[in-house]
Amino acid sequence: MITTTQDRATQLRALLEDHTVVLPGAINALSARLIERMGFEAAYLSGAVLANSVGGRPDVGLMTLTESEQHTRHIANTCTLPLIVDADTGFGEVENTARTVQTLAAAGASGIHLEDQVFPKRCGHLAGKELVPAEEFCAKIAAAAAAKLSGDFLLIARTDARGVIGYDEAVRRAQLYLEAGADAIFPEALTSEAEFRRFAEDVQCPLLANMTEFGTSPSFTVSELSDMGYRLVIFPVTLQRAAMHAMERTLTEIKGAGTPRACLDSMQTRQELYDLLGYEATVGTKSESTRQDP
């Protein structure tokens, strides 16, 4: 049964009050089903994945609100998990940002995060980023907060200041964003365990940790981040990276051997796919259980 947006947002708030929430990044609706099937309590929709896997483009702010809305709606219609959506820089200026909040909430988002980069934005773990003035971003946060249709909808302010100006500016901006109406803070690209711990002491609110691979931040376990004081932990592009690497290996096998037979043991079976999809309940047919296609 698909829960309402309000149900999801309320559930996310309750989870945050109780423990640190782990949010794997869904690539598409099918992967969102798998995230829920595997027992996770929430999912994350990455702007990078939207750009890469849906649009076939780099994550430089080329995707639109309409594409983000469609991606969110497909996933929300497929699973019952609370969803946090990467809303980049709000898809425009102050008025656009307010509309973004309402559009993504209507599509099924339980919360979003907005970032303080200049458009066109860059990946948070790359050099060459630029920040908008803090006051300008505060206006966006205030407009987003005023546009919320539910008090439980989670508005997260991401700051990229650590990689552009420095740690102290990241803390300063985080405090300003909270005063402007943000519910939580996402400090991007902290560089050490000491910085993660210090930020949690300096900024007293729900904090999001980004455990993306191959970036500038060290890798920590969820338990370690929880002990540091972080309440949300995202793995934004992990499933895409794993899937793309597996696809590359399989294509190499097909190209070299003329068959993917050597990769069958690492594939999802037909029955496993049908079980995940609820195929039999949908069409009323008993599917075969085999690793070999007819």
Protein Blocks (a to p, Z undefined) as FASTA:
>chain_A
ZZdfklmmmmmmmmmmmmccdddddfblmlmmmmmmnopabdcddfklmmmmmnopaceh
pacfklmmmmmmmmmmmmccdcdddehjoopafklmmmmmmmmmmnopabdcddfbdcdd
ddfkbghiacddfklmmmmmmmmmmmpcbfklccddddfklmmnomklmmmmmmmmmmno
pabdcdehiabfklmmmmmmmpgcdddddfbehiabdcddfklmmmnopabdcdfklmmm
mmmmmmmmmmmmmmmnopaklmmmmpccfklmmmmnommmmnopacdddfbdZZ
